[in-house]
Amino acid sequence: ATYQMGMPVEMKKLIVNSGNFHRQTTNHLAVQDEEDARQLEKESRLPDQAIPRKIWQVCWETPTPRVVQAYTNTWKTLNDEYVHTICNTEQAEGIVKEFYPELLKVFRGLSPAARQDF
């Protein structure tokens, strides 16, 4: 991997392009508009930092099991200043396909447990 200021270029590309993920994956744009406004207000109160305040989570089961949702809710509560994104199987594969097409075959060959850490 090519590194730029200590971060792989691929990771930097993913971080830069992830900001629009919610809007691309929701059918509820009014809700997303409210979330965007809330997030901008929160970010305006926080000091600048190089790493975006985002929590990414993947859940392979649809609908999301109650125990997973309970953990997710604690992360949201304890990290209110972060944007939390939960991806389902199709969304996670779509991210790999878009940003890392050369790794899609490897991703598809992994077990769900191994994909969690991909």
LOPA-287167 format. One line per field, with one value per atom (N, C-alpha, C): residue number from 1; residue in three letters; atom name; x, y, z. Coordinates in pm, whole numbers. Layout:
N
nr [NUM,...]
rest [Ala,...]
atom [CA,...]
X [X,...]
Y [Y,...]
Z [Z,...]
This chain:
118
nr [1,1,1,2,2,2,3,3,3,4,4,4,5,5,5,6,6,6,7,7,7,8,8,8,9,9,9,10,10,10,11,11,11,12,12,12,13,13,13,14,14,14,15,15,15,16,16,16,17,17,17,18,18,18,19,19,19,20,20,20,21,21,21,22,22,22,23,23,23,24,24,24,25,25,25,26,26,26,27,27,27,28,28,28,29,29,29,30,30,30,31,31,31,32,32,32,33,33,33,34,34,34,35,35,35,36,36,36,37,37,37,38,38,38,39,39,39,40,40,40,41,41,41,42,42,42,43,43,43,44,44,44,45,45,45,46,46,46,47,47,47,48,48,48,49,49,49,50,50,50,51,51,51,52,52,52,53,53,53,54,54,54,55,55,55,56,56,56,57,57,57,58,58,58,59,59,59,60,60,60,61,61,61,62,62,62,63,63,63,64,64,64,65,65,65,66,66,66,67,67,67,68,68,68,69,69,69,70,70,70,71,71,71,72,72,72,73,73,73,74,74,74,75,75,75,76,76,76,77,77,77,78,78,78,79,79,79,80,80,80,81,81,81,82,82,82,83,83,83,84,84,84,85,85,85,86,86,86,87,87,87,88,88,88,89,89,89,90,90,90,91,91,91,92,92,92,93,93,93,94,94,94,95,95,95,96,96,96,97,97,97,98,98,98,99,99,99,100,100,100,101,101,101,102,102,102,103,103,103,104,104,104,105,105,105,106,106,106,107,107,107,108,108,108,109,109,109,110,110,110,111,111,111,112,112,112,113,113,113,114,114,114,115,115,115,116,116,116,117,117,117,118,118,118]
rest [Ala,Ala,Ala,Thr,Thr,Thr,Tyr,Tyr,Tyr,Gln,Gln,Gln,Met,Met,Met,Gly,Gly,Gly,Met,Met,Met,Pro,Pro,Pro,Val,Val,Val,Glu,Glu,Glu,Met,Met,Met,Lys,Lys,Lys,Lys,Lys,Lys,Leu,Leu,Leu,Ile,Ile,Ile,Val,Val,Val,Asn,Asn,Asn,Ser,Ser,Ser,Gly,Gly,Gly,Asn,Asn,Asn,Phe,Phe,Phe,His,His,His,Arg,Arg,Arg,Gln,Gln,Gln,Thr,Thr,Thr,Thr,Thr,Thr,Asn,Asn,Asn,His,His,His,Leu,Leu,Leu,Ala,Ala,Ala,Val,Val,Val,Gln,Gln,Gln,Asp,Asp,Asp,Glu,Glu,Glu,Glu,Glu,Glu,Asp,Asp,Asp,Ala,Ala,Ala,Arg,Arg,Arg,Gln,Gln,Gln,Leu,Leu,Leu,Glu,Glu,Glu,Lys,Lys,Lys,Glu,Glu,Glu,Ser,Ser,Ser,Arg,Arg,Arg,Leu,Leu,Leu,Pro,Pro,Pro,Asp,Asp,Asp,Gln,Gln,Gln,Ala,Ala,Ala,Ile,Ile,Ile,Pro,Pro,Pro,Arg,Arg,Arg,Lys,Lys,Lys,Ile,Ile,Ile,Trp,Trp,Trp,Gln,Gln,Gln,Val,Val,Val,Cys,Cys,Cys,Trp,Trp,Trp,Glu,Glu,Glu,Thr,Thr,Thr,Pro,Pro,Pro,Thr,Thr,Thr,Pro,Pro,Pro,Arg,Arg,Arg,Val,Val,Val,Val,Val,Val,Gln,Gln,Gln,Ala,Ala,Ala,Tyr,Tyr,Tyr,Thr,Thr,Thr,Asn,Asn,Asn,Thr,Thr,Thr,Trp,Trp,Trp,Lys,Lys,Lys,Thr,Thr,Thr,Leu,Leu,Leu,Asn,Asn,Asn,Asp,Asp,Asp,Glu,Glu,Glu,Tyr,Tyr,Tyr,Val,Val,Val,His,His,His,Thr,Thr,Thr,Ile,Ile,Ile,Cys,Cys,Cys,Asn,Asn,Asn,Thr,Thr,Thr,Glu,Glu,Glu,Gln,Gln,Gln,Ala,Ala,Ala,Glu,Glu,Glu,Gly,Gly,Gly,Ile,Ile,Ile,Val,Val,Val,Lys,Lys,Lys,Glu,Glu,Glu,Phe,Phe,Phe,Tyr,Tyr,Tyr,Pro,Pro,Pro,Glu,Glu,Glu,Leu,Leu,Leu,Leu,Leu,Leu,Lys,Lys,Lys,Val,Val,Val,Phe,Phe,Phe,Arg,Arg,Arg,Gly,Gly,Gly,Leu,Leu,Leu,Ser,Ser,Ser,Pro,Pro,Pro,Ala,Ala,Ala,Ala,Ala,Ala,Arg,Arg,Arg,Gln,Gln,Gln,Asp,Asp,Asp,Phe,Phe,Phe]
atom [N,CA,C,N,CA,C,N,CA,C,N,CA,C,N,CA,C,N,CA,C,N,CA,C,N,CA,C,N,CA,C,N,CA,C,N,CA,C,N,CA,C,N,CA,C,N,CA,C,N,CA,C,N,CA,C,N,CA,C,N,CA,C,N,CA,C,N,CA,C,N,CA,C,N,CA,C,N,CA,C,N,CA,C,N,CA,C,N,CA,C,N,CA,C,N,CA,C,N,CA,C,N,CA,C,N,CA,C,N,CA,C,N,CA,C,N,CA,C,N,CA,C,N,CA,C,N,CA,C,N,CA,C,N,CA,C,N,CA,C,N,CA,C,N,CA,C,N,CA,C,N,CA,C,N,CA,C,N,CA,C,N,CA,C,N,CA,C,N,CA,C,N,CA,C,N,CA,C,N,CA,C,N,CA,C,N,CA,C,N,CA,C,N,CA,C,N,CA,C,N,CA,C,N,CA,C,N,CA,C,N,CA,C,N,CA,C,N,CA,C,N,CA,C,N,CA,C,N,CA,C,N,CA,C,N,CA,C,N,CA,C,N,CA,C,N,CA,C,N,CA,C,N,CA,C,N,CA,C,N,CA,C,N,CA,C,N,CA,C,N,CA,C,N,CA,C,N,CA,C,N,CA,C,N,CA,C,N,CA,C,N,CA,C,N,CA,C,N,CA,C,N,CA,C,N,CA,C,N,CA,C,N,CA,C,N,CA,C,N,CA,C,N,CA,C,N,CA,C,N,CA,C,N,CA,C,N,CA,C,N,CA,C,N,CA,C,N,CA,C,N,CA,C,N,CA,C,N,CA,C,N,CA,C,N,CA,C,N,CA,C,N,CA,C,N,CA,C,N,CA,C,N,CA,C,N,CA,C,N,CA,C,N,CA,C,N,CA,C,N,CA,C,N,CA,C,N,CA,C,N,CA,C]
X [84,0,88,39,109,63,159,124,140,50,53,27,125,114,70,127,102,-27,-104,-232,-233,-272,-281,-375,-338,-419,-560,-572,-704,-792,-733,-807,-849,-758,-790,-905,-901,-1008,-1142,-1140,-1263,-1317,-1231,-1275,-1333,-1265,-1312,-1447,-1464,-1587,-1700,-1674,-1776,-1879,-1851,-1941,-2080,-2092,-2221,-2288,-2232,-2285,-2429,-2460,-2597,-2696,-2667,-2758,-2776,-2672,-2679,-2756,-2769,-2826,-2959,-3019,-3145,-3257,-3376,-3496,-3567,-3511,-3576,-3491,-3496,-3408,-3441,-3568,-3603,-3538,-3539,-3474,-3324,-3267,-3124,-3090,-3177,-3154,-3146,-3236,-3234,-3106,-3064,-2942,-2821,-2817,-2705,-2696,-2811,-2813,-2767,-2813,-2773,-2623,-2570,-2428,-2344,-2385,-2313,-2310,-2422,-2428,-2334,-2332,-2242,-2096,-2063,-1925,-1878,-1969,-1930,-1884,-1926,-1889,-1762,-1711,-1595,-1469,-1354,-1228,-1203,-1132,-1098,-1009,-1024,-936,-921,-810,-779,-862,-899,-976,-1124,-1206,-1350,-1413,-1513,-1585,-1694,-1656,-1748,-1728,-1837,-1834,-1901,-1828,-1882,-1910,-2026,-2064,-2128,-2102,-2161,-2244,-2365,-2451,-2498,-2468,-2499,-2643,-2710,-2846,-2947,-3053,-3161,-3290,-3367,-3342,-3232,-3181,-3075,-3127,-3057,-3101,-3107,-3195,-3213,-3086,-3007,-2884,-2786,-2777,-2689,-2740,-2870,-2928,-2904,-2907,-2881,-2737,-2640,-2502,-2488,-2551,-2547,-2600,-2709,-2767,-2672,-2597,-2502,-2389,-2343,-2237,-2284,-2408,-2462,-2475,-2520,-2538,-2404,-2308,-2179,-2089,-2122,-2040,-2129,-2203,-2300,-2240,-2111,-2048,-2005,-2026,-1988,-2110,-2083,-2185,-2172,-2281,-2280,-2346,-2277,-2330,-2331,-2446,-2455,-2487,-2407,-2422,-2477,-2561,-2603,-2509,-2535,-2448,-2428,-2535,-2527,-2450,-2473,-2403,-2254,-2218,-2076,-2007,-2071,-2013,-2003,-2101,-2099,-1982,-1948,-1834,-1705,-1690,-1569,-1564,-1677,-1682,-1644,-1691,-1664,-1521,-1472,-1342,-1226,-1255,-1150,-1193,-1223,-1273,-1179,-1049,-952,-961,-1029,-1042,-1181,-1269,-1406,-1413,-1335,-1334,-1289,-1188,-1140,-1250,-1313,-1419,-1533,-1575,-1686,-1648,-1520,-1476,-1461,-1471,-1455,-1584,-1571,-1688,-1742,-1869,-1923,-1840,-1788,-1706,-1577,-1515,-1391,-1420,-1537,-1573,-1587,-1621,-1635,-1507,-1393,-1265,-1201,-1269,-1213,-1197]
Y [-119,0,124,227,355,435,491,565,714,788,933,985,1048,1100,991,870,764,687,718,651,592,464,408,493,512,593,536,403,341,379,380,417,564,648,791,809,737,745,702,594,545,648,708,807,929,977,1096,1071,953,923,869,841,779,878,1007,1108,1104,1062,1061,925,832,696,691,763,762,804,913,968,870,797,702,576,547,418,431,548,564,601,560,601,713,756,856,982,1058,1175,1283,1299,1401,1368,1241,1197,1222,1194,1215,1363,1451,1595,1639,1586,1618,1568,1447,1390,1472,1514,1596,1726,1791,1918,1896,1787,1755,1729,1657,1626,1753,1842,1967,2052,2054,2130,2071,1937,1872,1899,1886,1904,2048,2144,2283,2309,2223,2239,2163,2082,1998,2053,2026,2070,1990,2051,1982,1863,1759,1644,1582,1513,1457,1334,1257,1135,1167,1138,1168,1092,1151,1088,999,877,782,645,577,438,357,259,171,35,-19,-149,-228,-358,-445,-550,-570,-676,-760,-888,-976,-1026,-1007,-1057,-945,-977,-882,-949,-886,-760,-775,-662,-661,-724,-825,-889,-789,-816,-724,-703,-808,-794,-702,-714,-625,-481,-464,-330,-270,-352,-303,-251,-327,-280,-151,-149,-31,91,74,186,239,148,195,273,228,300,439,447,578,670,614,694,741,650,682,763,768,838,931,1015,1101,1192,1223,1313,1241,1110,1031,1001,989,940,789,719,573,521,432,371,221,160,14,-33,-125,-176,-318,-350,-488,-556,-680,-758,-690,-648,-588,-455,-376,-248,-268,-362,-389,-436,-525,-573,-459,-370,-255,-163,-144,-60,-123,-254,-323,-313,-336,-332,-194,-88,48,92,67,121,22,-108,-209,-320,-290,-392,-511,-487,-596,-696,-660,-749,-812,-784,-833,-986,-1052,-1199,-1254,-1193,-1236,-1214,-1096,-1064,-1165,-1197,-1292,-1432,-1466,-1599,-1615,-1506,-1512,-1554,-1614,-1645,-1515,-1510,-1388,-1339,-1431,-1390,-1322,-1374,-1314,-1180,-1166,-1040,-926,-958,-854,-771,-835,-767,-723,-739,-705,-557]
Z [0,0,0,-62,-64,56,131,251,229,286,278,419,478,614,711,698,793,772,668,646,505,490,356,269,145,53,43,43,33,152,272,393,385,340,328,229,118,17,79,156,220,318,398,496,427,325,253,187,130,56,142,269,353,404,395,450,389,265,196,204,280,284,332,440,493,385,318,217,101,67,-44,-7,119,160,235,234,306,211,245,172,245,356,442,444,336,324,426,463,563,697,733,857,845,729,711,716,663,672,818,900,1043,1108,1073,1129,1085,958,910,988,1010,1085,1228,1290,1427,1433,1336,1335,1315,1226,1205,1332,1403,1527,1630,1642,1737,1701,1573,1529,1552,1545,1564,1708,1802,1942,1978,1887,1917,1852,1913,1850,1721,1629,1504,1534,1452,1463,1325,1304,1173,1140,1241,1217,1236,1133,1145,1260,1321,1432,1374,1338,1277,1338,1362,1406,1296,1244,1140,1204,1173,1226,1113,1110,1009,1081,1033,1086,969,972,860,866,976,991,967,893,870,911,998,1066,1171,1215,1316,1445,1498,1622,1738,1833,1946,2026,2045,2123,2051,1918,1841,1850,1839,1848,1987,2090,2226,2238,2184,2185,2104,1987,1901,1976,2047,2121,2229,2295,2396,2330,2213,2144,2103,2057,2018,2140,2251,2373,2429,2435,2494,2401,2274,2175,2093,2161,2096,1990,2003,1907,1778,1772,1655,1567,1437,1344,1344,1362,1366,1239,1169,1047,1065,1044,1048,906,856,720,724,627,611,512,478,391,256,193,60,63,165,176,198,284,310,183,110,-16,-117,-117,-207,-179,-52,-15,-67,-47,-95,-247,-314,-461,-514,-448,-495,-467,-345,-306,-324,-321,-331,-427,-553,-645,-661,-646,-659,-544,-435,-319,-307,-401,-392,-389,-472,-474,-338,-279,-147,-43,-46,49,41,-80,-99,-51,-52,-10,141,214,360,428,544,626,683,723,784,902,983,1098,1050,946,894,826,765,700,799,923,1026,1038,1023,1042,911,801,670,654]
